[in-house]
Amino acid sequence: MPSTGQALLIDAANEADRLIEMIGDIPVGTIVTTHRHFDHWQALPELQTRTGAVVVAHPADADELPVEVGHRAEHGEMLTFGDCSVSLVHLRGHTPGSLAVVYDAGGTAG
């Protein structure tokens, strides 16, 4: 979570209530789904409803998800949340649209 108090969630994998408890009052505006396998999005419909977050996924996997993907992300895109950003790397092989999320802490533990 950046200093502005905004967060990004990577993979609403399972246990929606537990994820909501962990998130607490932190506003989550974006949920990145790294790929279309079920074990990476089981809680996605409930988390999207409860947070109002935009779901991000690669176009090659987006249509396989159980919710509307609000942003179809391509290789090299930057996502900004609060005063932080992450870059997205398209990884071919695991699924057609697998994404890695890369955070550069500028050489500091973050």
Backbone as a chain_set.jsonl record, in Angstrom:
{"seq": "MPSTGQALLIDAANEADRLIEMIGDIPVGTIVTTHRHFDHWQALPELQTRTGAVVVAHPADADELPVEVGHRAEHGEMLTFGDCSVSLVHLRGHTPGSLAVVYDAGGTAG", "coords": {"N": [[0.846, -1.179, 0.0], [0.693, 2.109, -0.942], [1.76, 5.382, 0.259], [-0.49, 6.966, 0.003], [-2.62, 5.436, 0.679], [-4.034, 3.853, -1.085], [-4.715, 0.768, -2.77], [-3.694, -2.121, -4.691], [-4.846, -5.201, -5.732], [-3.574, -8.402, -6.271], [-4.598, -11.154, -7.916], [-7.481, -12.432, -6.873], [-7.771, -14.918, -5.34], [-9.043, -16.857, -3.578], [-11.27, -17.484, -0.798], [-12.975, -15.101, -0.158], [-14.087, -13.598, 2.028], [-11.984, -13.633, 3.864], [-10.007, -12.26, 2.431], [-11.254, -9.743, 2.211], [-11.303, -9.058, 4.904], [-8.534, -8.826, 5.376], [-7.946, -6.677, 3.697], [-9.422, -4.649, 4.829], [-10.172, -1.291, 5.581], [-8.866, -0.172, 3.462], [-8.856, 1.373, 0.357], [-9.363, -0.452, -2.548], [-8.73, -0.174, -5.803], [-8.084, -1.551, -8.062], [-7.91, -4.808, -9.401], [-5.697, -7.167, -10.313], [-5.672, -9.897, -12.401], [-3.703, -12.571, -12.801], [-3.727, -14.807, -14.472], [-5.928, -17.088, -16.225], [-6.59, -19.449, -14.827], [-8.627, -21.26, -12.564], [-7.898, -21.344, -9.815], [-6.826, -18.875, -9.367], [-8.764, -16.974, -9.444], [-11.078, -17.466, -7.931], [-12.387, -15.973, -5.897], [-12.905, -13.66, -7.196], [-15.404, -12.573, -8.426], [-16.924, -11.843, -6.096], [-15.119, -10.151, -4.73], [-14.768, -8.089, -6.592], [-17.355, -7.041, -6.648], [-17.658, -6.216, -3.953], [-15.577, -4.37, -3.581], [-15.666, -2.671, -5.745], [-13.692, -2.495, -7.598], [-11.702, -2.144, -10.595], [-11.183, -4.716, -12.861], [-8.252, -6.113, -14.108], [-6.728, -7.746, -16.793], [-4.912, -9.78, -19.138], [-5.667, -9.544, -22.631], [-5.789, -12.089, -23.915], [-6.628, -13.853, -21.971], [-8.802, -12.681, -20.78], [-11.547, -13.068, -21.578], [-12.158, -15.497, -20.473], [-12.612, -15.201, -17.82], [-14.819, -14.859, -14.931], [-16.046, -12.407, -14.682], [-16.617, -9.054, -15.91], [-13.913, -7.725, -17.58], [-12.374, -4.797, -16.953], [-10.135, -3.532, -17.877], [-8.042, -4.368, -20.377], [-4.979, -5.449, -20.419], [-1.781, -4.919, -21.846], [1.529, -6.186, -22.653], [4.161, -4.595, -20.948], [2.753, -2.406, -20.01], [2.075, 0.135, -17.559], [0.675, 0.254, -14.346], [-0.866, 2.475, -12.203], [-1.33, 3.215, -8.809], [-2.394, 5.078, -6.177], [0.534, 6.576, -5.022], [2.251, 4.84, -6.235], [3.527, 2.528, -8.694], [3.256, -0.27, -10.921], [4.654, -2.544, -13.281], [3.548, -4.48, -16.074], [4.151, -7.697, -17.306], [3.917, -9.713, -20.048], [3.665, -13.132, -20.062], [4.255, -15.789, -21.951], [3.001, -19.077, -22.239], [2.189, -20.47, -19.698], [-0.605, -19.853, -19.509], [-2.394, -18.509, -22.327], [-2.553, -15.764, -21.803], [-0.974, -15.028, -19.563], [0.246, -12.948, -16.936], [2.885, -11.182, -15.335], [3.466, -9.251, -12.453], [5.339, -6.49, -11.787], [7.125, -4.812, -9.357], [9.095, -2.077, -8.72], [11.069, -1.137, -6.251], [12.919, 0.829, -6.164], [15.453, 0.077, -5.286], [15.138, -0.274, -2.593], [13.903, -2.107, 0.226], [10.59, -2.951, -0.024]], "CA": [[0.0, 0.0, 0.0], [1.459, 3.351, -0.974], [1.464, 6.331, 1.333], [-1.807, 7.569, -0.19], [-3.647, 4.548, 1.204], [-4.718, 3.11, -2.136], [-4.095, -0.537, -2.961], [-3.94, -2.946, -5.852], [-4.886, -6.599, -5.32], [-3.147, -9.34, -7.302], [-5.28, -12.449, -7.841], [-8.507, -12.702, -5.859], [-7.68, -16.364, -5.543], [-9.942, -17.705, -2.811], [-11.647, -16.991, 0.526], [-13.323, -13.685, -0.289], [-14.24, -12.949, 3.334], [-10.653, -13.454, 4.454], [-9.355, -11.167, 1.697], [-11.9, -8.487, 2.622], [-10.81, -8.779, 6.257], [-7.155, -8.363, 5.26], [-7.971, -5.371, 3.042], [-9.958, -3.692, 5.796], [-10.711, -0.045, 5.04], [-7.999, 0.334, 2.396], [-9.555, 1.328, -0.93], [-8.756, -1.229, -3.629], [-9.318, 0.288, -7.055], [-7.677, -2.417, -9.166], [-7.591, -6.207, -9.142], [-5.01, -7.78, -11.446], [-5.764, -11.349, -12.47], [-2.484, -12.92, -13.52], [-4.073, -15.728, -15.551], [-7.313, -17.552, -16.187], [-6.835, -20.669, -14.07], [-9.626, -21.11, -11.511], [-7.327, -21.105, -8.484], [-6.358, -17.495, -9.282], [-9.871, -16.015, -9.491], [-12.286, -17.982, -7.284], [-13.054, -14.92, -5.12], [-12.963, -12.44, -8.005], [-16.721, -11.93, -8.523], [-17.312, -11.215, -4.832], [-14.197, -9.044, -4.435], [-15.082, -6.977, -7.486], [-18.607, -6.451, -6.171], [-17.495, -5.574, -2.643], [-14.624, -3.255, -3.624], [-15.907, -1.802, -6.891], [-12.426, -2.384, -8.321], [-11.576, -2.488, -12.009], [-10.414, -5.941, -13.064], [-7.25, -6.03, -15.16], [-6.216, -9.031, -17.263], [-4.43, -9.748, -20.517], [-6.764, -9.871, -23.554], [-5.841, -13.509, -24.262], [-7.288, -14.589, -20.887], [-9.895, -11.883, -20.224], [-12.885, -13.617, -21.84], [-12.322, -16.732, -19.696], [-12.863, -14.852, -16.419], [-16.246, -14.836, -14.63], [-16.497, -11.022, -14.534], [-16.191, -8.18, -16.995], [-12.583, -7.161, -17.408], [-12.469, -3.374, -17.259], [-8.923, -3.07, -18.558], [-7.301, -5.449, -21.022], [-3.617, -4.914, -20.351], [-0.766, -5.467, -22.743], [2.907, -6.252, -22.186], [4.867, -3.337, -20.758], [1.911, -1.345, -19.433], [2.258, 0.521, -16.157], [-0.54, 0.536, -13.584], [-0.581, 3.373, -11.092], [-2.313, 3.232, -7.715], [-1.812, 5.989, -5.2], [1.786, 7.122, -5.523], [3.078, 3.712, -6.678], [3.169, 1.921, -9.969], [3.806, -1.581, -11.245], [4.62, -2.825, -14.71], [2.996, -5.79, -16.407], [4.951, -8.451, -18.26], [3.174, -10.83, -20.621], [4.438, -14.376, -20.015], [3.622, -16.809, -22.781], [3.301, -20.455, -21.877], [1.318, -21.06, -18.675], [-1.858, -19.671, -20.24], [-2.087, -17.56, -23.397], [-2.504, -14.379, -21.337], [-0.365, -14.884, -18.235], [0.91, -11.675, -16.623], [3.659, -10.989, -14.108], [3.364, -7.888, -11.944], [6.68, -6.133, -11.33], [7.233, -3.596, -8.551], [10.467, -1.62, -8.527], [11.115, -0.328, -5.018], [14.022, 1.766, -6.237], [16.61, -0.394, -4.536], [14.837, -0.397, -1.153], [12.925, -3.147, 0.548], [9.3, -2.292, 0.003]], "C": [[0.892, 1.242, 0.0], [1.01, 4.317, 0.112], [0.098, 7.004, 1.185], [-2.941, 6.674, 0.283], [-4.439, 3.809, 0.153], [-3.97, 1.806, -2.384], [-4.509, -1.168, -4.273], [-3.894, -4.383, -5.345], [-4.473, -7.471, -6.506], [-3.777, -10.684, -7.0], [-6.206, -12.582, -6.639], [-8.744, -14.21, -5.879], [-8.766, -17.167, -4.837], [-10.28, -16.988, -1.508], [-11.926, -15.48, 0.527], [-13.433, -12.986, 1.058], [-12.894, -12.686, 3.998], [-9.893, -12.322, 3.755], [-9.94, -9.815, 2.092], [-11.431, -8.101, 4.019], [-9.383, -8.23, 6.211], [-7.081, -6.964, 4.652], [-8.443, -4.3, 4.017], [-10.55, -2.476, 5.116], [-9.883, 0.538, 3.902], [-8.752, 0.268, 1.069], [-8.747, 0.574, -1.991], [-9.462, -0.828, -4.917], [-9.046, -0.621, -8.231], [-7.418, -3.823, -8.648], [-6.959, -6.763, -10.409], [-5.177, -9.292, -11.337], [-4.632, -11.816, -13.367], [-2.699, -13.954, -14.622], [-5.422, -16.374, -15.245], [-7.569, -18.84, -15.43], [-7.683, -20.37, -12.832], [-9.043, -20.761, -10.147], [-6.754, -19.696, -8.328], [-7.508, -16.486, -9.311], [-11.146, -16.474, -8.775], [-13.07, -16.904, -6.528], [-13.276, -13.645, -5.932], [-14.357, -11.821, -8.112], [-17.125, -11.205, -7.236], [-16.418, -10.018, -4.492], [-14.482, -7.846, -5.324], [-16.356, -6.276, -7.018], [-18.395, -5.656, -4.891], [-16.546, -4.385, -2.666], [-14.943, -2.246, -4.72], [-14.683, -1.637, -7.78], [-12.577, -2.734, -9.799], [-10.716, -3.74, -12.104], [-9.519, -5.753, -14.284], [-6.798, -7.443, -15.507], [-5.714, -8.847, -18.682], [-5.586, -10.139, -21.442], [-6.893, -11.352, -23.884], [-6.504, -14.366, -23.191], [-8.574, -13.914, -20.413], [-11.274, -12.512, -20.415], [-13.164, -14.895, -21.07], [-12.631, -16.453, -18.223], [-14.358, -14.678, -16.176], [-16.828, -13.433, -14.432], [-16.059, -10.24, -15.761], [-14.819, -7.6, -16.657], [-12.633, -5.714, -17.88], [-11.27, -2.813, -17.982], [-8.163, -4.285, -19.071], [-5.874, -4.949, -21.237], [-2.669, -5.662, -21.276], [0.606, -5.455, -22.068], [3.514, -4.852, -22.073], [4.045, -2.204, -20.183], [2.277, -1.098, -17.98], [0.88, 0.751, -15.556], [-0.14, 1.407, -12.409], [-1.708, 3.283, -10.075], [-1.691, 4.041, -6.6], [-0.559, 6.599, -5.781], [2.761, 6.025, -5.94], [2.656, 3.282, -8.072], [3.846, 0.569, -10.094], [3.764, -1.722, -12.764], [4.122, -4.256, -14.92], [3.831, -6.427, -17.5], [4.114, -9.63, -18.744], [4.096, -12.042, -20.679], [3.713, -15.425, -20.84], [3.983, -18.193, -22.258], [2.344, -21.064, -20.881], [-0.134, -21.023, -19.144], [-1.543, -18.655, -21.331], [-1.904, -16.118, -22.909], [-1.905, -14.199, -19.957], [0.369, -13.553, -18.106], [1.731, -11.814, -15.352], [3.518, -9.522, -13.739], [4.704, -7.552, -11.299], [6.635, -4.798, -10.6], [8.699, -3.272, -8.362], [10.487, -0.674, -7.336], [12.286, 0.633, -5.026], [15.217, 1.374, -5.401], [16.37, -0.517, -3.04], [13.875, -1.546, -0.946], [11.577, -2.473, 0.681], [8.224, -3.214, 0.161]], "O": [[1.753, 1.389, 0.868], [0.01, 4.091, 0.793], [-0.418, 7.558, 2.156], [-4.098, 7.093, 0.293], [-5.445, 3.183, 0.485], [-2.751, 1.739, -2.229], [-5.519, -0.808, -4.877], [-2.983, -4.741, -4.599], [-4.972, -7.29, -7.617], [-3.521, -11.282, -5.955], [-5.753, -12.819, -5.519], [-9.764, -14.7, -6.364], [-9.352, -18.068, -5.438], [-9.643, -15.994, -1.159], [-11.197, -14.699, 1.139], [-12.919, -11.878, 1.213], [-12.691, -11.642, 4.618], [-9.219, -11.523, 4.406], [-9.201, -8.85, 2.284], [-11.188, -6.924, 4.282], [-9.059, -7.28, 6.923], [-6.242, -6.156, 5.052], [-7.925, -3.183, 4.028], [-11.341, -2.606, 4.181], [-10.175, 1.636, 3.427], [-9.239, -0.799, 0.696], [-7.603, 0.921, -2.286], [-10.647, -1.107, -5.099], [-9.682, -0.498, -9.277], [-6.796, -4.014, -7.603], [-7.604, -6.825, -11.456], [-4.861, -9.89, -10.309], [-4.602, -11.496, -14.555], [-1.949, -13.985, -15.598], [-5.975, -16.222, -14.155], [-8.714, -19.289, -15.399], [-7.483, -19.365, -12.149], [-9.626, -19.971, -9.405], [-6.246, -19.359, -7.259], [-7.273, -15.282, -9.214], [-12.208, -15.897, -9.011], [-14.301, -16.929, -6.526], [-13.784, -12.657, -5.403], [-14.482, -10.614, -7.9], [-17.614, -10.076, -7.287], [-16.906, -8.991, -4.022], [-14.441, -6.706, -4.86], [-16.416, -5.047, -6.998], [-18.902, -4.541, -4.761], [-16.69, -3.474, -1.851], [-14.534, -1.088, -4.632], [-14.641, -0.739, -8.621], [-13.451, -3.506, -10.193], [-9.647, -3.815, -11.499], [-9.961, -5.3, -15.341], [-6.517, -8.245, -14.616], [-6.053, -7.869, -19.348], [-6.405, -10.981, -21.074], [-8.004, -11.83, -24.113], [-6.904, -15.496, -23.472], [-9.361, -14.54, -19.703], [-12.09, -12.486, -19.493], [-14.312, -15.336, -21.019], [-12.886, -17.387, -17.462], [-15.099, -14.38, -17.113], [-17.991, -13.298, -14.05], [-15.236, -10.705, -16.55], [-14.61, -7.054, -15.574], [-12.899, -5.436, -19.05], [-11.349, -1.763, -18.621], [-7.702, -5.122, -18.294], [-5.609, -4.136, -22.121], [-2.761, -6.877, -21.45], [0.808, -4.798, -21.047], [3.393, -4.034, -22.985], [4.588, -1.138, -19.895], [2.726, -1.997, -17.27], [0.019, 1.37, -16.181], [0.821, 1.103, -11.701], [-2.887, 3.276, -10.431], [-0.595, 3.733, -6.132], [-0.573, 7.089, -6.91], [3.969, 6.258, -5.993], [1.578, 3.627, -8.556], [4.868, 0.301, -9.462], [2.944, -1.098, -13.439], [4.263, -5.116, -14.05], [4.176, -5.785, -18.492], [3.658, -10.447, -17.944], [5.174, -11.986, -21.271], [2.647, -15.894, -20.441], [5.127, -18.448, -21.882], [1.73, -22.089, -21.18], [-0.809, -22.053, -19.171], [-0.507, -17.994, -21.261], [-1.182, -15.34, -23.532], [-2.304, -13.282, -19.24], [1.026, -13.094, -19.041], [1.319, -12.486, -14.406], [3.458, -8.655, -14.611], [5.152, -8.24, -10.381], [6.176, -3.791, -11.138], [9.465, -4.112, -7.892], [9.983, 0.447, -7.408], [12.615, 1.203, -3.986], [15.917, 2.233, -4.865], [17.295, -0.83, -2.291], [13.12, -1.909, -1.848], [11.443, -1.509, 1.434], [7.064, -2.806, 0.203]]}, "num_chains": 1, "name": "protein.A"}
